[in-house]
Amino acid sequence: MNNEVTKVIEKFKEVKNILKDFSNKDEAIEYLVNETKLSKEDCSTAYDIIMKIESIEEE
C-alpha cells in the first residue's frame, strides 16, 4: 500500500479511538463539528467512514 495512504489510515485509526470514547454517535459528531468547523452532515459522513476503516482494511 502507498506510504501516504498508510499514514492516512493510521490517522483515521487515531481519530476512531477518540470517537469511540463518546457515549453515542451524536456526541462524537458534535465533537468533530467543533474541532473541524465542518458541517454536521460532513462530520456525520466522516464519522461513518472512520468507524468502518478497520473493516475496510481487513477485506
Secondary structure as the mmCIF struct_conf table of DSSP 4:
data_model
#
loop_
_struct_conf.conf_type_id
_struct_conf.id
_struct_conf.beg_label_comp_id
_struct_conf.beg_label_asym_id
_struct_conf.beg_label_seq_id
_struct_conf.end_label_comp_id
_struct_conf.end_label_asym_id
_struct_conf.end_label_seq_id
HELX_RH_AL_P HELX_RH_AL_P1 ASN A 3 LEU A 19
TURN_TY1_P TURN_TY1_P1 LYS A 20 ASP A 21
BEND BEND1 PHE A 22 ASN A 24
HELX_RH_AL_P HELX_RH_AL_P2 LYS A 25 THR A 36
HELX_RH_AL_P HELX_RH_AL_P3 LYS A 40 GLU A 58
#
